[in-house]
Amino acid sequence: MLLYKSLKISLRREGIDLSTIGYFGWVTLPYSFKFVWSPFLDRFVPLKMGRRRSWLLITQLGLVLGLIGLGLTDPAVSIPAIVAAAITVCFFSASQDIVIDAYRREILPNNELGVGAAIGVYGYRVAMLVASGFGLWIVDQSTWALSFQQMFFVMSAIMGVGLLTTWIASEPHLSDAPPSNMKQAIFDPFLEFFKKEGAIAILLLIILFKIGDAMVGSMLGPFYVDVGFSDAQIAAVTSGLGFLSTMAGLFVGGVILFRWGVGSRDGGEGCDPGEGYYKPMLFFALLQAASTLSFIILTKTGADIYALSSVIFFEDFSSGMGTAALVAFMSSMTHRRFTATQYALFSSLDSLGRTFFSGYSGKIITWIGYEKFFIFGAVIAIPGMLLLLKMLNRNPLATPP
């Protein structure tokens, strides 16, 4: 969220134009290509503390250095320096995601993936609250009045929480041996996945499921600034109330998935991993599209804090349910021997909406305005819904009893 939201708000405060801010979405491209180096994280164990924990420690130390680099840059002096520091943060952040996603998958049985995904995203949302909520709050002139550069230094210090957690965590125990050479680490994960029936459709679903939600979300920070909200208001509503509504959405989404999704099946390794996900995901996708359209309200009301609160509650509640479903669905598609590589491939595709495609968001807004941009975000969600309908018709067992 420091890259998706806080950094973009800081650039807008400095008067950087929307097209340039939109292109800043491309500094997060490592999120979409992390499958390239994920086999190394499956294959090698760099420290004695275990495969997952040792890579966690390395990536978190890299994040500390990257955040310090952001704190040393100034948009008024050098945009390229900010880009370099932001890419460093994104590379180590994406690498940390690879390890955490693999860790979560390796400690959960199949029938707990929905609830486990919700709990995992709870932790992620706490971090978002700190990064975009607390971070924006401390730079507001009515609170601590720190500069954005000082805020990045504070965030680098808060990374100590992650380092401590890595030190005290337990290493997952696996019955399957990890890849013994780079050939197994690079090729076998992809060969294993593409043997699945409907593998291409699964990849398309992952790309399309949250693409509209993600593209719109990538430019909400500048939108709030242009509407007229202060940093403190943005922090209080989008990160404070948004945190609570997302938590509620994750809880409801996790319960729905467990009650009517994979949790209602036997959960065995031999069952269809996608069975039970498609119908809940279709419902969540409809809610996400509706919540994207709801931002049009703010283009009419202006800087109305009550309108912002209502829109944010609806948007984050529906997004929370969709996130729980997508994380659980992607986890269910991985083989435990290649968890890091396969999940990295899925999450890389999922991030395309807020990385590569979001780079054009600022330009689209300058062409058509915010109101039509939100309509566009809802419309591009339709292909994902149509694909879900097709998968439901192909697999009637996916319909809950």
C-alpha atoms as a printed R data frame, in Angstrom:
    type eleno elety resid chain resno       x       y       z
1   ATOM     1    CA   MET     A     1   0.000   0.000   0.000
2   ATOM     2    CA   LEU     A     2   2.977   2.340   0.366
3   ATOM     3    CA   LEU     A     3   3.481   1.981  -3.400
4   ATOM     4    CA   TYR     A     4  -0.156   1.773  -4.510
5   ATOM     5    CA   LYS     A     5  -1.520   4.560  -2.343
6   ATOM     6    CA   SER     A     6   0.801   6.567  -0.070
7   ATOM     7    CA   LEU     A     7   3.518   7.158  -2.661
8   ATOM     8    CA   LYS     A     8   0.961   8.250  -5.283
9   ATOM     9    CA   ILE     A     9  -0.690  10.641  -2.824
10  ATOM    10    CA   SER     A    10   2.716  12.155  -2.019
11  ATOM    11    CA   LEU     A    11   3.379  12.665  -5.735
12  ATOM    12    CA   ARG     A    12  -0.017  14.303  -6.221
13  ATOM    13    CA   ARG     A    13   0.622  16.624  -3.263
14  ATOM    14    CA   GLU     A    14   3.824  17.688  -5.060
15  ATOM    15    CA   GLY     A    15   1.804  18.557  -8.177
16  ATOM    16    CA   ILE     A    16   2.861  15.594 -10.319
17  ATOM    17    CA   ASP     A    17   0.372  15.111 -13.188
18  ATOM    18    CA   LEU     A    18  -2.063  12.167 -13.260
19  ATOM    19    CA   SER     A    19  -0.530  10.535 -16.329
20  ATOM    20    CA   THR     A    20   2.887  10.331 -14.638
21  ATOM    21    CA   ILE     A    21   1.305   9.007 -11.431
22  ATOM    22    CA   GLY     A    22  -0.554   6.411 -13.471
23  ATOM    23    CA   TYR     A    23   2.695   5.246 -15.049
24  ATOM    24    CA   PHE     A    24   4.078   4.796 -11.529
25  ATOM    25    CA   GLY     A    25   1.875   1.711 -11.425
26  ATOM    26    CA   TRP     A    26   4.590   0.055 -13.525
27  ATOM    27    CA   VAL     A    27   7.115   0.184 -10.669
28  ATOM    28    CA   THR     A    28   5.011  -2.613  -9.158
29  ATOM    29    CA   LEU     A    29   5.532  -4.916 -12.169
30  ATOM    30    CA   PRO     A    30   7.704  -7.285 -10.067
31  ATOM    31    CA   TYR     A    31   4.407  -8.427  -8.510
32  ATOM    32    CA   SER     A    32   3.416  -9.709 -11.962
33  ATOM    33    CA   PHE     A    33   6.733 -11.421 -12.710
34  ATOM    34    CA   LYS     A    34   7.619 -12.968  -9.364
35  ATOM    35    CA   PHE     A    35   7.058 -16.445 -10.805
36  ATOM    36    CA   VAL     A    36  10.356 -15.891 -12.688
37  ATOM    37    CA   TRP     A    37  12.502 -16.112  -9.542
38  ATOM    38    CA   SER     A    38  10.111 -18.103  -7.333
39  ATOM    39    CA   PRO     A    39  11.756 -21.467  -8.290
40  ATOM    40    CA   PHE     A    40  14.922 -20.324  -6.504
41  ATOM    41    CA   LEU     A    41  12.880 -19.856  -3.317
42  ATOM    42    CA   ASP     A    42  11.493 -23.397  -3.694
43  ATOM    43    CA   ARG     A    43  14.869 -24.946  -4.471
44  ATOM    44    CA   PHE     A    44  17.411 -23.320  -2.141
45  ATOM    45    CA   VAL     A    45  17.683 -23.055   1.646
46  ATOM    46    CA   PRO     A    46  20.118 -20.153   2.245
47  ATOM    47    CA   LEU     A    47  20.161 -20.290   6.069
48  ATOM    48    CA   LYS     A    48  19.920 -23.018   8.706
49  ATOM    49    CA   MET     A    49  16.596 -21.663  10.010
50  ATOM    50    CA   GLY     A    50  14.696 -23.435   7.190
51  ATOM    51    CA   ARG     A    51  13.611 -22.790   3.609
52  ATOM    52    CA   ARG     A    52  10.640 -20.487   4.268
53  ATOM    53    CA   ARG     A    53  11.948 -18.641   7.329
54  ATOM    54    CA   SER     A    54  15.395 -17.946   5.848
55  ATOM    55    CA   TRP     A    55  13.939 -16.399   2.687
56  ATOM    56    CA   LEU     A    56  11.524 -14.386   4.817
57  ATOM    57    CA   LEU     A    57  14.428 -12.921   6.790
58  ATOM    58    CA   ILE     A    58  16.347 -11.999   3.627
59  ATOM    59    CA   THR     A    59  13.371 -10.341   1.915
60  ATOM    60    CA   GLN     A    60  12.428  -8.379   5.028
61  ATOM    61    CA   LEU     A    61  15.949  -7.005   5.408
62  ATOM    62    CA   GLY     A    62  15.768  -5.976   1.744
63  ATOM    63    CA   LEU     A    63  12.499  -4.179   2.452
64  ATOM    64    CA   VAL     A    64  14.108  -2.219   5.276
65  ATOM    65    CA   LEU     A    65  16.833  -0.998   2.904
66  ATOM    66    CA   GLY     A    66  14.313  -0.169   0.154
67  ATOM    67    CA   LEU     A    67  12.117   1.873   2.496
68  ATOM    68    CA   ILE     A    68  15.145   3.799   3.723
69  ATOM    69    CA   GLY     A    69  15.912   4.504   0.058
70  ATOM    70    CA   LEU     A    70  12.405   5.942  -0.439
71  ATOM    71    CA   GLY     A    71  12.959   8.145   2.588
72  ATOM    72    CA   LEU     A    72  16.108   9.565   0.992
73  ATOM    73    CA   THR     A    73  14.362  10.580  -2.258
74  ATOM    74    CA   ASP     A    74  12.462  13.747  -3.137
75  ATOM    75    CA   PRO     A    75  10.009  14.026  -6.089
76  ATOM    76    CA   ALA     A    76  10.984  17.668  -6.504
77  ATOM    77    CA   VAL     A    77  14.615  16.644  -7.070
78  ATOM    78    CA   SER     A    78  14.634  13.317  -8.926
79  ATOM    79    CA   ILE     A    79  11.770  11.157 -10.176
80  ATOM    80    CA   PRO     A    80  14.210   8.431 -11.401
81  ATOM    81    CA   ALA     A    81  15.599   8.051  -7.867
82  ATOM    82    CA   ILE     A    82  12.077   7.495  -6.534
83  ATOM    83    CA   VAL     A    83  11.437   4.944  -9.273
84  ATOM    84    CA   ALA     A    84  14.621   3.031  -8.371
85  ATOM    85    CA   ALA     A    85  13.783   2.979  -4.661
86  ATOM    86    CA   ALA     A    86  10.169   1.992  -5.341
87  ATOM    87    CA   ILE     A    87  11.223  -0.899  -7.602
88  ATOM    88    CA   THR     A    88  13.580  -2.116  -4.852
89  ATOM    89    CA   VAL     A    89  10.733  -2.081  -2.329
90  ATOM    90    CA   CYS     A    90   8.445  -3.860  -4.782
91  ATOM    91    CA   PHE     A    91  11.003  -6.584  -5.625
92  ATOM    92    CA   PHE     A    92  11.549  -7.537  -1.996
93  ATOM    93    CA   SER     A    93   7.852  -7.113  -1.192
94  ATOM    94    CA   ALA     A    94   6.913  -9.463  -4.054
95  ATOM    95    CA   SER     A    95   9.563 -11.929  -2.894
96  ATOM    96    CA   GLN     A    96   8.223 -11.803   0.667
97  ATOM    97    CA   ASP     A    97   4.738 -12.488  -0.750
98  ATOM    98    CA   ILE     A    98   6.050 -15.610  -2.492
99  ATOM    99    CA   VAL     A    99   7.344 -17.006   0.784
100 ATOM   100    CA   ILE     A   100   4.315 -16.039   2.910
101 ATOM   101    CA   ASP     A   101   1.861 -17.470   0.368
102 ATOM   102    CA   ALA     A   102   3.815 -20.731   0.292
103 ATOM   103    CA   TYR     A   103   4.014 -20.816   4.099
104 ATOM   104    CA   ARG     A   104   0.245 -20.386   4.450
105 ATOM   105    CA   ARG     A   105  -0.512 -23.112   1.902
106 ATOM   106    CA   GLU     A   106   1.901 -25.571   3.519
107 ATOM   107    CA   ILE     A   107   0.420 -25.336   7.015
108 ATOM   108    CA   LEU     A   108  -3.273 -25.595   5.998
109 ATOM   109    CA   PRO     A   109  -5.318 -28.658   4.945
110 ATOM   110    CA   ASN     A   110  -7.518 -28.200   1.864
111 ATOM   111    CA   ASN     A   111 -10.792 -27.783   3.751
112 ATOM   112    CA   GLU     A   112  -9.361 -24.878   5.790
113 ATOM   113    CA   LEU     A   113  -8.095 -22.841   2.826
114 ATOM   114    CA   GLY     A   114 -11.135 -20.513   2.735
115 ATOM   115    CA   VAL     A   115 -11.018 -19.604   6.417
116 ATOM   116    CA   GLY     A   116  -7.205 -19.619   6.346
117 ATOM   117    CA   ALA     A   117  -7.213 -17.202   3.417
118 ATOM   118    CA   ALA     A   118  -9.496 -14.843   5.348
119 ATOM   119    CA   ILE     A   119  -7.263 -14.963   8.435
120 ATOM   120    CA   GLY     A   120  -4.167 -14.443   6.288
121 ATOM   121    CA   VAL     A   121  -5.678 -11.383   4.644
122 ATOM   122    CA   TYR     A   122  -6.645 -10.094   8.115
123 ATOM   123    CA   GLY     A   123  -2.932  -9.772   8.813
124 ATOM   124    CA   TYR     A   124  -2.372  -8.157   5.432
125 ATOM   125    CA   ARG     A   125  -5.090  -5.617   6.145
126 ATOM   126    CA   VAL     A   126  -3.532  -4.744   9.500
127 ATOM   127    CA   ALA     A   127  -0.338  -3.979   7.595
128 ATOM   128    CA   MET     A   128  -2.322  -1.896   5.092
129 ATOM   129    CA   LEU     A   129  -3.841   0.048   7.983
130 ATOM   130    CA   VAL     A   130  -0.361   0.832   9.281
131 ATOM   131    CA   ALA     A   131   1.123   1.654   5.884
132 ATOM   132    CA   SER     A   132  -1.659   3.752   4.356
133 ATOM   133    CA   GLY     A   133  -3.731   4.726   7.394
134 ATOM   134    CA   PHE     A   134  -1.184   5.470  10.091
135 ATOM   135    CA   GLY     A   135   1.322   6.549   7.426
136 ATOM   136    CA   LEU     A   136  -1.019   9.182   5.986
137 ATOM   137    CA   TRP     A   137  -2.177  10.241   9.425
138 ATOM   138    CA   ILE     A   138   1.337  11.125  10.612
139 ATOM   139    CA   VAL     A   139   2.033  13.308   7.550
140 ATOM   140    CA   ASP     A   140  -1.132  15.394   7.959
141 ATOM   141    CA   GLN     A   141  -0.487  18.956   9.136
142 ATOM   142    CA   SER     A   142  -3.036  18.600  11.948
143 ATOM   143    CA   THR     A   143  -1.255  15.581  13.502
144 ATOM   144    CA   TRP     A   144   2.489  14.877  13.483
145 ATOM   145    CA   ALA     A   145   3.127  16.936  10.324
146 ATOM   146    CA   LEU     A   146   5.949  14.633   9.194
147 ATOM   147    CA   SER     A   147   7.167  14.740   5.609
148 ATOM   148    CA   PHE     A   148   6.468  11.765   3.368
149 ATOM   149    CA   GLN     A   149  10.214  11.028   3.435
150 ATOM   150    CA   GLN     A   150  10.163  10.843   7.251
151 ATOM   151    CA   MET     A   151   7.114   8.581   7.058
152 ATOM   152    CA   PHE     A   152   9.069   6.072   4.949
153 ATOM   153    CA   PHE     A   153  11.783   6.006   7.628
154 ATOM   154    CA   VAL     A   154   9.106   5.215  10.221
155 ATOM   155    CA   MET     A   155   7.837   2.377   8.030
156 ATOM   156    CA   SER     A   156  11.344   0.915   7.713
157 ATOM   157    CA   ALA     A   157  11.548   0.793  11.517
158 ATOM   158    CA   ILE     A   158   8.136  -0.911  11.771
159 ATOM   159    CA   MET     A   159   9.523  -3.734   9.603
160 ATOM   160    CA   GLY     A   160  11.112  -4.901  12.856
161 ATOM   161    CA   VAL     A   161   7.732  -6.520  13.655
162 ATOM   162    CA   GLY     A   162   8.096  -8.771  10.616
163 ATOM   163    CA   LEU     A   163  11.681  -9.658  11.473
164 ATOM   164    CA   LEU     A   164  10.683 -10.638  15.020
165 ATOM   165    CA   THR     A   165   7.775 -12.746  13.754
166 ATOM   166    CA   THR     A   166  10.059 -14.581  11.330
167 ATOM   167    CA   TRP     A   167  12.487 -15.340  14.141
168 ATOM   168    CA   ILE     A   168   9.859 -16.925  16.425
169 ATOM   169    CA   ALA     A   169   7.775 -18.700  13.734
170 ATOM   170    CA   SER     A   170   7.920 -22.462  13.122
171 ATOM   171    CA   GLU     A   171   9.115 -23.909   9.814
172 ATOM   172    CA   PRO     A   172   6.391 -25.895   7.944
173 ATOM   173    CA   HIS     A   173   6.807 -29.666   7.823
174 ATOM   174    CA   LEU     A   174   6.202 -31.286   4.420
175 ATOM   175    CA   SER     A   175   5.724 -34.939   3.535
176 ATOM   176    CA   ASP     A   176   6.869 -34.297  -0.070
177 ATOM   177    CA   ALA     A   177  10.544 -33.545  -0.626
178 ATOM   178    CA   PRO     A   178  11.296 -30.114  -2.143
179 ATOM   179    CA   PRO     A   179  12.846 -29.951  -5.652
180 ATOM   180    CA   SER     A   180  16.354 -31.416  -5.641
181 ATOM   181    CA   ASN     A   181  17.629 -29.502  -8.688
182 ATOM   182    CA   MET     A   182  16.772 -26.430 -10.750
183 ATOM   183    CA   LYS     A   183  15.152 -28.481 -13.519
184 ATOM   184    CA   GLN     A   184  12.601 -29.815 -11.045
185 ATOM   185    CA   ALA     A   185  12.176 -26.377  -9.472
186 ATOM   186    CA   ILE     A   186  11.609 -24.544 -12.785
187 ATOM   187    CA   PHE     A   187   9.818 -26.961 -15.112
188 ATOM   188    CA   ASP     A   188   7.976 -29.488 -12.948
189 ATOM   189    CA   PRO     A   189   5.623 -26.941 -11.271
190 ATOM   190    CA   PHE     A   190   4.350 -25.727 -14.657
191 ATOM   191    CA   LEU     A   191   4.113 -29.220 -16.145
192 ATOM   192    CA   GLU     A   192   2.132 -30.417 -13.114
193 ATOM   193    CA   PHE     A   193  -0.336 -27.525 -13.351
194 ATOM   194    CA   PHE     A   194  -0.921 -27.610 -17.113
195 ATOM   195    CA   LYS     A   195  -1.862 -31.294 -16.887
196 ATOM   196    CA   LYS     A   196  -5.016 -30.181 -15.055
197 ATOM   197    CA   GLU     A   197  -8.267 -30.110 -17.000
198 ATOM   198    CA   GLY     A   198  -9.222 -26.513 -17.801
199 ATOM   199    CA   ALA     A   199  -5.803 -25.091 -16.831
200 ATOM   200    CA   ILE     A   200  -6.049 -22.175 -19.307
201 ATOM   201    CA   ALA     A   201  -9.546 -21.271 -18.091
202 ATOM   202    CA   ILE     A   202  -8.257 -21.245 -14.499
203 ATOM   203    CA   LEU     A   203  -5.480 -18.812 -15.436
204 ATOM   204    CA   LEU     A   204  -7.927 -16.545 -17.278
205 ATOM   205    CA   LEU     A   205 -10.240 -16.536 -14.278
206 ATOM   206    CA   ILE     A   206  -7.395 -15.476 -11.992
207 ATOM   207    CA   ILE     A   207  -6.531 -12.600 -14.348
208 ATOM   208    CA   LEU     A   208 -10.095 -11.390 -14.832
209 ATOM   209    CA   PHE     A   209 -11.688 -11.915 -11.412
210 ATOM   210    CA   LYS     A   210 -10.482  -8.674  -9.784
211 ATOM   211    CA   ILE     A   211  -9.125  -6.740 -12.784
212 ATOM   212    CA   GLY     A   212 -11.750  -3.970 -12.696
213 ATOM   213    CA   ASP     A   213 -11.587  -3.643  -8.919
214 ATOM   214    CA   ALA     A   214  -7.776  -3.482  -9.063
215 ATOM   215    CA   MET     A   215  -7.516  -0.924 -11.879
216 ATOM   216    CA   VAL     A   216  -9.916   1.459 -10.168
217 ATOM   217    CA   GLY     A   217  -8.268   0.900  -6.797
218 ATOM   218    CA   SER     A   218  -4.870   1.896  -8.198
219 ATOM   219    CA   MET     A   219  -6.060   5.508  -8.739
220 ATOM   220    CA   LEU     A   220  -8.312   6.037  -5.724
221 ATOM   221    CA   GLY     A   221  -5.607   7.899  -3.785
222 ATOM   222    CA   PRO     A   222  -5.264  10.699  -6.380
223 ATOM   223    CA   PHE     A   223  -9.070  10.671  -6.789
224 ATOM   224    CA   TYR     A   224  -9.575  11.443  -3.080
225 ATOM   225    CA   VAL     A   225  -7.061  14.292  -3.356
226 ATOM   226    CA   ASP     A   226  -8.816  15.750  -6.413
227 ATOM   227    CA   VAL     A   227 -12.238  15.502  -4.751
228 ATOM   228    CA   GLY     A   228 -10.866  17.611  -1.879
229 ATOM   229    CA   PHE     A   229 -10.343  15.273   1.083
230 ATOM   230    CA   SER     A   230  -7.454  15.923   3.487
231 ATOM   231    CA   ASP     A   231  -4.786  13.319   4.300
232 ATOM   232    CA   ALA     A   232  -6.313  12.820   7.774
233 ATOM   233    CA   GLN     A   233  -9.784  12.242   6.298
234 ATOM   234    CA   ILE     A   234  -8.420   9.788   3.744
235 ATOM   235    CA   ALA     A   235  -6.546   7.924   6.457
236 ATOM   236    CA   ALA     A   236  -9.482   7.839   8.896
237 ATOM   237    CA   VAL     A   237 -12.104   6.635   6.404
238 ATOM   238    CA   THR     A   238 -10.277   4.589   3.777
239 ATOM   239    CA   SER     A   239  -7.901   2.910   6.216
240 ATOM   240    CA   GLY     A   240  -9.877   3.077   9.466
241 ATOM   241    CA   LEU     A   241 -13.433   2.320   8.384
242 ATOM   242    CA   GLY     A   242 -12.081   0.472   5.338
243 ATOM   243    CA   PHE     A   243 -10.112  -1.807   7.636
244 ATOM   244    CA   LEU     A   244 -13.221  -2.743   9.631
245 ATOM   245    CA   SER     A   245 -15.417  -3.257   6.558
246 ATOM   246    CA   THR     A   246 -12.763  -5.400   4.867
247 ATOM   247    CA   MET     A   247 -12.434  -7.506   8.024
248 ATOM   248    CA   ALA     A   248 -16.193  -8.014   7.978
249 ATOM   249    CA   GLY     A   249 -16.100  -8.915   4.283
250 ATOM   250    CA   LEU     A   250 -13.268 -11.391   4.830
251 ATOM   251    CA   PHE     A   251 -15.170 -13.027   7.695
252 ATOM   252    CA   VAL     A   252 -18.398 -13.320   5.708
253 ATOM   253    CA   GLY     A   253 -16.501 -14.500   2.625
254 ATOM   254    CA   GLY     A   254 -14.593 -17.114   4.628
255 ATOM   255    CA   VAL     A   255 -17.798 -18.416   6.215
256 ATOM   256    CA   ILE     A   256 -19.581 -18.616   2.848
257 ATOM   257    CA   LEU     A   257 -16.656 -20.495   1.328
258 ATOM   258    CA   PHE     A   258 -16.494 -22.927   4.236
259 ATOM   259    CA   ARG     A   259 -20.260 -23.425   4.475
260 ATOM   260    CA   TRP     A   260 -21.087 -23.662   0.751
261 ATOM   261    CA   GLY     A   261 -17.661 -24.056  -0.823
262 ATOM   262    CA   VAL     A   262 -14.817 -26.485  -0.381
263 ATOM   263    CA   GLY     A   263 -15.445 -26.783   3.355
264 ATOM   264    CA   SER     A   264 -18.736 -28.541   2.607
265 ATOM   265    CA   ARG     A   265 -16.878 -31.223   0.645
266 ATOM   266    CA   ASP     A   266 -14.673 -33.988   1.941
267 ATOM   267    CA   GLY     A   267 -11.534 -31.861   1.411
268 ATOM   268    CA   GLY     A   268  -9.550 -34.852   0.214
269 ATOM   269    CA   GLU     A   269  -6.594 -34.578  -2.087
270 ATOM   270    CA   GLY     A   270  -8.466 -36.431  -4.839
271 ATOM   271    CA   CYS     A   271 -11.404 -34.047  -5.132
272 ATOM   272    CA   ASP     A   272 -11.723 -31.383  -7.827
273 ATOM   273    CA   PRO     A   273  -9.842 -28.430  -6.292
274 ATOM   274    CA   GLY     A   274 -12.127 -25.875  -7.945
275 ATOM   275    CA   GLU     A   275 -15.330 -27.559  -6.849
276 ATOM   276    CA   GLY     A   276 -17.424 -25.320  -4.660
277 ATOM   277    CA   TYR     A   277 -15.658 -22.027  -5.463
278 ATOM   278    CA   TYR     A   278 -17.320 -20.882  -8.694
279 ATOM   279    CA   LYS     A   279 -20.790 -19.937  -7.474
280 ATOM   280    CA   PRO     A   280 -19.581 -17.937  -4.421
281 ATOM   281    CA   MET     A   281 -16.983 -16.227  -6.630
282 ATOM   282    CA   LEU     A   282 -19.674 -15.216  -9.135
283 ATOM   283    CA   PHE     A   283 -21.708 -13.604  -6.344
284 ATOM   284    CA   PHE     A   284 -18.620 -11.806  -5.019
285 ATOM   285    CA   ALA     A   285 -17.712 -10.589  -8.529
286 ATOM   286    CA   LEU     A   286 -21.151  -9.009  -8.940
287 ATOM   287    CA   LEU     A   287 -20.749  -7.173  -5.639
288 ATOM   288    CA   GLN     A   288 -17.275  -5.949  -6.622
289 ATOM   289    CA   ALA     A   289 -18.604  -4.488  -9.891
290 ATOM   290    CA   ALA     A   290 -21.461  -2.757  -8.063
291 ATOM   291    CA   SER     A   291 -19.074  -1.291  -5.493
292 ATOM   292    CA   THR     A   292 -16.851   0.070  -8.290
293 ATOM   293    CA   LEU     A   293 -19.849   1.915  -9.718
294 ATOM   294    CA   SER     A   294 -20.634   3.356  -6.281
295 ATOM   295    CA   PHE     A   295 -17.619   5.696  -6.517
296 ATOM   296    CA   ILE     A   296 -19.630   7.741  -9.014
297 ATOM   297    CA   ILE     A   297 -21.514   9.031  -5.956
298 ATOM   298    CA   LEU     A   298 -18.394  10.904  -4.821
299 ATOM   299    CA   THR     A   299 -18.085  12.650  -8.193
300 ATOM   300    CA   LYS     A   300 -21.525  14.147  -7.446
301 ATOM   301    CA   THR     A   301 -21.255  14.878  -3.719
302 ATOM   302    CA   GLY     A   302 -17.698  16.220  -3.593
303 ATOM   303    CA   ALA     A   303 -15.760  16.054  -0.305
304 ATOM   304    CA   ASP     A   304 -18.668  14.707   1.762
305 ATOM   305    CA   ILE     A   305 -17.254  12.548   4.560
306 ATOM   306    CA   TYR     A   306 -20.520  10.614   5.003
307 ATOM   307    CA   ALA     A   307 -20.730   9.753   1.313
308 ATOM   308    CA   LEU     A   308 -17.092   8.653   1.390
309 ATOM   309    CA   SER     A   309 -17.765   6.461   4.436
310 ATOM   310    CA   SER     A   310 -20.736   4.741   2.779
311 ATOM   311    CA   VAL     A   311 -18.901   4.081  -0.469
312 ATOM   312    CA   ILE     A   312 -15.764   2.827   1.279
313 ATOM   313    CA   PHE     A   313 -17.739   0.479   3.531
314 ATOM   314    CA   PHE     A   314 -19.502  -1.118   0.556
315 ATOM   315    CA   GLU     A   315 -16.380  -1.277  -1.610
316 ATOM   316    CA   ASP     A   316 -14.091  -2.792   1.035
317 ATOM   317    CA   PHE     A   317 -16.740  -5.220   2.302
318 ATOM   318    CA   SER     A   318 -17.293  -6.658  -1.196
319 ATOM   319    CA   SER     A   319 -13.576  -6.568  -2.004
320 ATOM   320    CA   GLY     A   320 -12.834  -8.455   1.222
321 ATOM   321    CA   MET     A   321 -15.184 -11.266   0.257
322 ATOM   322    CA   GLY     A   322 -13.690 -11.442  -3.237
323 ATOM   323    CA   THR     A   323 -10.144 -11.481  -1.887
324 ATOM   324    CA   ALA     A   324 -10.885 -14.340   0.508
325 ATOM   325    CA   ALA     A   325 -12.363 -16.380  -2.355
326 ATOM   326    CA   LEU     A   326  -9.542 -15.702  -4.813
327 ATOM   327    CA   VAL     A   327  -6.741 -16.432  -2.314
328 ATOM   328    CA   ALA     A   328  -8.401 -19.701  -1.282
329 ATOM   329    CA   PHE     A   329  -9.072 -20.668  -4.902
330 ATOM   330    CA   MET     A   330  -5.462 -20.033  -5.959
331 ATOM   331    CA   SER     A   331  -4.150 -21.933  -2.930
332 ATOM   332    CA   SER     A   332  -6.336 -24.928  -3.773
333 ATOM   333    CA   MET     A   333  -4.747 -25.111  -7.233
334 ATOM   334    CA   THR     A   334  -1.179 -25.552  -5.948
335 ATOM   335    CA   HIS     A   335   0.753 -28.771  -5.355
336 ATOM   336    CA   ARG     A   336   2.482 -28.820  -1.977
337 ATOM   337    CA   ARG     A   337   5.843 -29.714  -3.510
338 ATOM   338    CA   PHE     A   338   5.889 -26.564  -5.681
339 ATOM   339    CA   THR     A   339   3.834 -24.196  -3.536
340 ATOM   340    CA   ALA     A   340   5.984 -21.094  -3.962
341 ATOM   341    CA   THR     A   341   6.384 -21.341  -7.743
342 ATOM   342    CA   GLN     A   342   2.780 -22.232  -8.609
343 ATOM   343    CA   TYR     A   343   1.193 -19.704  -6.254
344 ATOM   344    CA   ALA     A   344   3.628 -17.050  -7.494
345 ATOM   345    CA   LEU     A   345   2.410 -17.719 -11.047
346 ATOM   346    CA   PHE     A   346  -1.237 -17.342  -9.985
347 ATOM   347    CA   SER     A   347  -0.729 -14.224  -7.876
348 ATOM   348    CA   SER     A   348   1.428 -12.674 -10.631
349 ATOM   349    CA   LEU     A   349  -1.484 -13.018 -13.035
350 ATOM   350    CA   ASP     A   350  -3.884 -11.677 -10.415
351 ATOM   351    CA   SER     A   351  -1.731  -8.571  -9.964
352 ATOM   352    CA   LEU     A   352  -1.766  -7.634 -13.672
353 ATOM   353    CA   GLY     A   353  -4.818  -5.425 -13.122
354 ATOM   354    CA   ARG     A   354  -3.056  -3.247 -10.568
355 ATOM   355    CA   THR     A   355   0.408  -3.353 -12.164
356 ATOM   356    CA   PHE     A   356   0.619  -3.396 -15.969
357 ATOM   357    CA   PHE     A   357  -2.947  -2.369 -16.853
358 ATOM   358    CA   SER     A   358  -3.178   0.198 -14.055
359 ATOM   359    CA   GLY     A   359  -0.276   2.055 -15.646
360 ATOM   360    CA   TYR     A   360  -2.784   3.360 -18.206
361 ATOM   361    CA   SER     A   361  -5.357   4.368 -15.584
362 ATOM   362    CA   GLY     A   362  -4.148   7.955 -15.247
363 ATOM   363    CA   LYS     A   363  -4.211   8.449 -19.019
364 ATOM   364    CA   ILE     A   364  -7.717   6.939 -19.236
365 ATOM   365    CA   ILE     A   365  -8.941   9.348 -16.539
366 ATOM   366    CA   THR     A   366  -7.524  12.356 -18.423
367 ATOM   367    CA   TRP     A   367  -9.427  11.176 -21.517
368 ATOM   368    CA   ILE     A   368 -12.826  10.289 -20.072
369 ATOM   369    CA   GLY     A   369 -12.903  11.649 -16.496
370 ATOM   370    CA   TYR     A   370 -13.402   9.878 -13.195
371 ATOM   371    CA   GLU     A   371 -17.123   9.078 -13.610
372 ATOM   372    CA   LYS     A   372 -16.721   7.169 -16.874
373 ATOM   373    CA   PHE     A   373 -13.544   5.571 -15.515
374 ATOM   374    CA   PHE     A   374 -15.570   3.947 -12.719
375 ATOM   375    CA   ILE     A   375 -18.110   2.715 -15.278
376 ATOM   376    CA   PHE     A   376 -15.222   1.307 -17.311
377 ATOM   377    CA   GLY     A   377 -13.932  -0.499 -14.198
378 ATOM   378    CA   ALA     A   378 -17.303  -2.210 -13.733
379 ATOM   379    CA   VAL     A   379 -17.635  -3.141 -17.408
380 ATOM   380    CA   ILE     A   380 -14.243  -4.886 -17.648
381 ATOM   381    CA   ALA     A   381 -15.321  -7.135 -14.763
382 ATOM   382    CA   ILE     A   382 -18.002  -8.702 -16.987
383 ATOM   383    CA   PRO     A   383 -15.701 -11.151 -18.878
384 ATOM   384    CA   GLY     A   384 -14.654 -12.709 -15.575
385 ATOM   385    CA   MET     A   385 -18.302 -13.221 -14.610
386 ATOM   386    CA   LEU     A   386 -19.080 -14.814 -17.968
387 ATOM   387    CA   LEU     A   387 -16.138 -17.180 -17.517
388 ATOM   388    CA   LEU     A   388 -17.414 -18.145 -14.059
389 ATOM   389    CA   LEU     A   389 -20.833 -18.892 -15.558
390 ATOM   390    CA   LYS     A   390 -19.209 -21.112 -18.183
391 ATOM   391    CA   MET     A   391 -17.211 -22.980 -15.528
392 ATOM   392    CA   LEU     A   392 -20.365 -23.453 -13.445
393 ATOM   393    CA   ASN     A   393 -22.210 -24.927 -16.424
394 ATOM   394    CA   ARG     A   394 -19.267 -27.197 -17.211
395 ATOM   395    CA   ASN     A   395 -18.999 -28.376 -13.607
396 ATOM   396    CA   PRO     A   396 -22.485 -28.627 -12.055
397 ATOM   397    CA   LEU     A   397 -20.968 -30.184  -8.930
398 ATOM   398    CA   ALA     A   398 -19.550 -26.734  -8.154
399 ATOM   399    CA   THR     A   399 -23.048 -25.537  -7.332
400 ATOM   400    CA   PRO     A   400 -23.577 -25.796  -3.552
401 ATOM   401    CA   PRO     A   401 -26.448 -28.060  -2.418
